[in-house]
Amino acid sequence: MTQVSEQPSEYVEFWNDTLAEKFERFREILMNGLSYHSRVPLEKLDLTPGSRIVDVGCGWGDTAIHLAQRTGPQGFVLALDCVEQFLEKGRQEAEAAGLENIRFVAADVERYPFDPEFDLCFSRFGMMFFEHPVVAMRNIRTALRPGGRLMFIVWRDIEDNPWLGIPKQVVLDFLPPPGEDARTCGPGPFSMANPEVVTQQLEIAGFTDIAFERNDGPVTVGDSVENAMQFQLALGPAGEVFREAGELAERQRDSIEQALRDVLRPYLQGDAIVMGSSSWTITARNPE
């Protein structure tokens, strides 16, 4: 398999030139604080040792490493992400764990030239950012052998995710919503919240046996009120509003930061800010 040498899309460029540094800064929250939503589905996953797996949007590689350990030395995991900076961390972690059955590749999954050799495609919070979801789904299906499975995790509506919805509303009390020309990381974290829409996308891409399982649980979004406030202003819906408002936001930074501290403080449990969240675990199959 070889990489495609096409010019990266504007979304891939945005991930690398703007979001990567912010994600690195809050790696602990994004990888471990939100891990409930991958841990629960992966605990239920029936995985045959020796399986060949592709992890789409693998980030720092924690789920890819887990899958490599599960499938064993006779299996293999191809871990893909568009941010090389994330993948280097994954390579280091895999080497430290003594894993030789995993390969990390920087690639745009919409364009990656897969061979139809995988038993499972897994993705935690990666699918919802594709510029062209059906194109990506079709390409992922080319990676799966007949009967191969797809499992991916996406956020449900913002109303079901107060850890994102509440801070966004606070910031919107001070600033206007982003305009249509705002730079984004793709369709966004809630673009696959509607089961009817996602079912239709998967069917168009050729998948069958589509199912949705709701997963509600706690997420840790900071190890202090201050850390949680900074996280919200850097990433997610509140961060997008703040970023796109530019100088207007900076002029009101002190007031916005204090308002966020006030709304987050009631969620402090011991040494962590813990809030409610909700995701879909979506499964589908490549027809025989």
DOLOTI-620214 format. One record per residue (C-alpha): residue number from 1; residue in one letter; x, y, z. Coordinates in Angstrom, 3 decimals. Last residue first. Example, Ala and Ser with C-alpha at 12.3 -4.5 7.8 and 13.67 -1.06 7.14 Angstrom:
# DOLOTI-620214
   resi   resn          u          v          w
      2      S     13.670     -1.060      7.140
      1      A     12.300     -4.500      7.800
//
This chain:
# DOLOTI-620214
   resi   resn          u          v          w
    288      E    -20.593    -10.843      1.618
    287      P    -21.874     -7.329      2.320
    286      N    -19.586     -4.906      4.184
    285      R    -21.073     -4.582      7.655
    284      A    -22.307     -1.831      9.938
    283      T    -21.919     -0.632     13.521
    282      I    -22.541      2.739     15.122
    281      T    -21.653      3.500     18.735
    280      W    -23.535      6.697     19.391
    279      S    -22.394      9.172     22.023
    278      S    -23.601     11.012     25.117
    277      S    -21.944     13.230     27.692
    276      G    -22.394     14.450     31.256
    275      M    -19.779     16.442     33.131
    274      V    -16.806     15.842     35.441
    273      I    -14.373     18.653     36.309
    272      A    -11.614     16.935     38.240
    271      D     -9.618     17.106     41.474
    270      G    -12.442     16.153     43.843
    269      Q    -15.602     16.489     41.790
    268      L    -15.895     19.959     40.258
    267      Y    -19.073     20.226     38.201
    266      P    -20.375     23.247     40.134
    265      R    -17.231     25.179     39.085
    264      L    -17.912     24.944     35.334
    263      V    -20.513     27.731     35.079
    262      D    -18.535     30.193     37.207
    261      R    -15.227     29.441     35.504
    260      L    -16.867     29.952     32.122
    259      A    -18.229     33.351     33.168
    258      Q    -14.788     34.328     34.459
    257      E    -13.123     33.385     31.175
    256      I    -15.718     35.311     29.191
    255      S    -15.289     38.455     31.316
    254      D    -11.494     38.371     31.054
    253      R    -11.543     37.588     27.322
    252      Q    -13.846     40.447     26.345
    251      R    -11.351     42.417     24.262
    250      E     -9.871     39.145     23.019
    249      A    -13.249     38.004     21.741
    248      L    -13.819     41.152     19.708
    247      E    -10.259     40.839     18.400
    246      G    -10.949     37.449     16.819
    245      A    -14.601     36.364     16.886
    244      E    -13.637     33.205     14.977
    243      R    -11.498     31.879     17.809
    242      F    -14.105     32.487     20.532
    241      V    -16.952     30.847     18.623
    240      E    -14.694     27.919     17.682
    239      G    -13.513     27.515     21.269
    238      A    -17.085     27.335     22.537
    237      P    -17.910     24.681     19.914
    236      G    -14.869     22.505     20.650
    235      L    -11.317     23.565     21.343
    234      A     -9.188     26.327     22.888
    233      L    -11.732     28.270     24.929
    232      Q    -13.211     25.064     26.367
    231      F     -9.789     23.690     27.316
    230      Q     -8.831     26.909     29.087
    229      M    -11.983     26.745     31.213
    228      A    -11.377     23.101     32.090
    227      N     -7.791     23.842     33.147
    226      E     -8.923     26.754     35.321
    225      V    -11.710     24.768     36.981
    224      S     -9.216     22.015     37.733
    223      D     -8.137     18.626     36.344
    222      G    -10.159     19.252     33.201
    221      V    -12.866     17.821     30.983
    220      T    -13.457     14.471     32.663
    219      V    -16.287     12.692     30.862
    218      P    -19.203     10.910     32.459
    217      G    -21.575      8.505     30.695
    216      D    -24.241      7.905     28.103
    215      N    -23.739      5.346     25.308
    214      R    -26.488      4.923     22.718
    213      E    -26.244      1.952     20.386
    212      F    -26.919      2.351     16.658
    211      A    -27.188     -0.406     14.045
    210      I    -26.526     -0.851     10.323
    209      D    -26.696     -4.411      8.956
    208      T    -25.642     -3.214      5.471
    207      F    -22.959     -0.964      3.975
    206      G    -22.799      0.164      0.335
    205      A    -21.706      3.810      0.618
    204      I    -25.284      4.877     -0.156
    203      E    -26.419      2.665      2.726
    202      L    -23.872      4.225      5.070
    201      Q    -24.953      7.756      4.183
    200      Q    -28.649      6.834      4.576
    199      T    -28.011      5.334      7.995
    198      V    -26.018      8.428      8.968
    197      V    -28.904     10.747      8.055
    196      E    -31.531      8.639      9.818
    195      P    -29.331      8.193     12.903
    194      N    -28.873     11.965     13.398
    193      A    -25.788     12.732     15.521
    192      M    -23.380     12.336     12.609
    191      S    -22.551     16.015     12.061
    190      F    -22.385     16.670     15.793
    189      P    -18.608     16.966     16.164
    188      G    -18.127     19.077     13.034
    187      P    -18.536     19.082      9.258
    186      G    -14.786     19.560      8.878
    185      C    -12.055     20.994     11.116
    184      T    -13.377     24.499     10.527
    183      R    -12.353     27.860      9.130
    182      A    -15.287     30.266      9.324
    181      D    -16.702     31.534      6.012
    180      E    -20.314     30.860      7.010
    179      G    -19.919     33.095     10.044
    178      P    -19.173     31.957     13.570
    177      P    -21.821     32.822     16.196
    176      P    -21.698     36.323     17.699
    175      L    -19.949     36.904     21.053
    174      F    -20.772     37.563     24.720
    173      D    -23.768     35.353     25.510
    172      L    -22.458     33.063     22.776
    171      V    -19.506     32.240     25.047
    170      V    -21.819     30.991     27.793
    169      Q    -23.916     29.038     25.301
    168      K    -20.822     27.257     24.009
    167      P    -19.716     26.396     27.550
    166      I    -23.097     24.702     28.258
    165      G    -23.270     22.761     24.998
    164      L    -19.845     21.093     25.086
    163      W    -19.818     19.383     28.499
    162      P    -23.617     19.488     28.272
    161      N    -23.583     16.762     25.618
    160      D    -27.158     15.590     25.006
    159      E    -28.223     19.051     23.786
    158      I    -25.117     19.010     21.561
    157      D    -26.628     16.093     19.686
    156      R    -24.943     12.639     19.784
    155      W    -21.187     12.360     19.498
    154      V    -19.631      9.776     17.218
    153      I    -18.157      6.300     17.678
    152      F    -17.341      3.932     14.838
    151      M    -17.571      0.217     14.196
    150      L    -17.269     -1.216     10.664
    149      R    -17.233     -4.952     10.033
    148      G    -15.925     -7.191      7.273
    147      G    -18.361     -9.569      5.594
    146      P    -16.547     -9.329      2.273
    145      R    -13.028     -7.994      3.078
    144      L    -12.891     -4.430      4.260
    143      A    -10.551     -1.757      2.911
    142      T    -12.858     -0.901     -0.004
    141      R    -15.542     -0.187      2.600
    140      I    -13.315      2.546      4.028
    139      N    -13.270      4.199      0.611
    138      R    -17.047      4.164      0.411
    137      M    -17.312      5.576      3.922
    136      A    -14.859      8.370      3.091
    135      V    -16.770      9.305     -0.066
    134      V    -20.026      9.174      1.909
    133      P    -18.621     11.490      4.588
    132      H    -17.160     14.141      2.235
    131      E    -15.232     16.647      4.384
    130      F    -14.726     13.977      7.024
    129      F    -14.926     15.263     10.602
    128      M    -17.668     12.959     11.892
    127      M    -15.687      9.804     11.079
    126      G    -12.879     10.441     13.559
    125      F    -14.533     10.415     16.983
    124      R    -13.358      6.878     17.750
    123      S    -12.944      4.839     14.573
    122      F    -12.724      1.102     13.965
    121      C    -12.531     -0.784     10.653
    120      L    -12.631     -4.537     11.032
    119      D    -11.710     -7.651      9.060
    118      F     -9.238     -5.929      6.764
    117      E     -7.793     -7.138      3.461
    116      P     -9.512     -5.217      0.695
    115      D     -6.406     -3.140     -0.219
    114      F     -6.679      0.525      0.657
    113      P     -5.505      3.439     -1.486
    112      Y     -6.042      6.379      0.949
    111      R     -8.165      9.155     -0.549
    110      E    -10.996      9.793      1.932
    109      V     -8.732      8.493      4.697
    108      D     -6.358     11.443      4.319
    107      A     -3.058      9.938      5.382
    106      A     -0.265      9.893      7.956
    105      V      0.511      6.214      8.551
    104      F      1.066      4.322     11.820
    103      R      1.801      0.597     11.557
    102      I      0.961     -2.017     14.183
    101      N      1.940     -5.664     14.612
    100      E      5.389     -5.082     16.136
     99      L      4.241     -4.138     19.624
     98      G      6.838     -4.009     22.406
     97      A      4.750     -1.676     24.578
     96      A      7.461      1.000     24.417
     95      E      7.472      0.643     20.639
     94      A      3.712      1.122     20.532
     93      E      3.914      4.208     22.758
     92      Q      6.657      5.780     20.614
     91      R      4.782      5.043     17.393
     90      G      1.603      6.520     18.856
     89      K      3.387      9.726     19.882
     88      E      4.730     10.018     16.332
     87      L      1.188      9.582     15.052
     86      F     -0.097     12.725     16.720
     85      Q      2.477     14.982     15.038
     84      E      1.821     13.267     11.708
     83      V     -1.732     14.653     11.710
     82      C     -3.994     13.162      9.000
     81      D     -4.557      9.966     10.953
     80      L     -4.340      6.276     10.105
     79      A     -3.502      3.240     12.237
     78      L     -3.098     -0.035     10.326
     77      V     -3.443     -2.836     12.869
     76      F     -2.222     -6.411     12.322
     75      G     -2.973     -9.907     13.593
     74      Q     -0.699    -12.898     14.228
     73      P      1.040    -10.994     17.030
     72      G     -2.203    -10.444     18.943
     71      T     -5.616     -9.103     17.955
     70      R     -6.241     -7.665     21.403
     69      Q     -2.816     -6.048     21.801
     68      A     -3.103     -4.456     18.378
     67      L     -6.626     -3.267     19.240
     66      H     -5.405     -1.558     22.420
     65      I     -2.528      0.027     20.483
     64      A     -4.954      1.329     17.854
     63      T     -7.199      2.694     20.615
     62      D     -4.297      4.588     22.189
     61      G     -2.872      5.764     18.865
     60      W     -2.243      9.444     19.449
     59      G     -4.983     10.335     16.969
     58      C     -6.444      7.173     15.429
     57      G     -8.529      8.957     12.799
     56      V     -9.418      5.601     11.246
     55      D     -8.142      2.445     12.962
     54      V     -7.733     -0.373     10.405
     53      I     -7.853     -3.945     11.642
     52      R     -6.553     -7.356     10.547
     51      S     -7.779    -10.086     12.884
     50      G     -5.311    -12.660     14.254
     49      P     -7.201    -13.076     17.516
     48      T    -10.959    -12.819     16.846
     47      L    -12.548     -9.672     18.218
     46      D    -15.973     -9.572     19.852
     45      L    -16.282     -5.934     20.861
     44      K    -18.135     -5.388     24.141
     43      E    -15.102     -4.028     26.019
     42      L    -14.319     -1.921     22.948
     41      P    -17.757     -0.290     23.112
     40      V    -17.328      0.682     26.813
     39      R    -13.707      1.834     26.566
     38      S    -14.264      4.033     23.522
     37      H    -16.833      6.414     24.982
     36      Y    -15.410      6.242     28.490
     35      S    -12.098      7.509     27.076
     34      L    -13.188     11.156     27.052
     33      G    -10.871     12.222     29.891
     32      N     -8.139      9.878     28.695
     31      M     -7.342     10.877     25.114
     30      L     -8.971     14.289     24.801
     29      I     -8.466     15.381     28.389
     28      E     -4.836     14.244     28.650
     27      R     -4.009     15.567     25.176
     26      F     -5.033     19.110     26.026
     25      R     -1.908     20.904     24.803
     24      E     -1.421     18.377     22.029
     23      F     -4.944     19.055     20.781
     22      K     -4.244     22.792     20.717
     21      E     -1.011     22.268     18.773
     20      A     -2.744     19.986     16.269
     19      L     -5.701     22.337     15.744
     18      T     -4.199     25.208     13.768
     17      D     -1.642     24.220     11.110
     16      N     -2.194     20.464     11.035
     15      W     -5.957     20.192     11.523
     14      F     -6.502     23.221      9.292
     13      E     -4.394     21.673      6.525
     12      V     -6.458     18.481      6.674
     11      Y     -9.634     20.564      6.448
     10      E     -8.299     22.598      3.533
      9      S     -7.665     19.366      1.634
      8      P     -4.143     17.982      1.234
      7      Q     -2.539     18.235     -2.226
      6      E     -2.302     14.751     -3.728
      5      S      0.629     12.449     -3.019
      4      V     -1.410      9.383     -2.103
      3      Q      0.356      6.946      0.188
      2      T      1.288      3.466     -0.845
      1      M      0.000      0.000      0.000
//
